Amino acid sequence: MSELVIKLSNGKEVKIDRDALEAINKYVRFEVSLEALAKELGLESWEETYELIKKIPAWIAWTPPSVFNYEKERLINKLKSQ
């Protein structure tokens, strides 16, 4: 299965899995600081977290993890059938 990976300017790659998406979803929906999100995602600083948030498409950040997994599978299957 394909994975969504965001590459930061410092070369670090952040895999967007269910846990990461839940943390990002909590960040966009509730009052969570970038520092707290960095800690939850295992990033070194709020600057890395800010860069990550800027690179993630808004529809992914706002999509509940269960719906995101469904959409990802649907898109993968669509690409395979072409």
Buried (B, 14 or more C-beta within 10 A) or exposed (E): EEEBEBEBEEEBEBEBEEEBBBBBBBBEEEEBEBEBBBBBBEBEEBBBBBBBBEEBEEEBBBBEBEEBBEEBEEEEEEEEEE
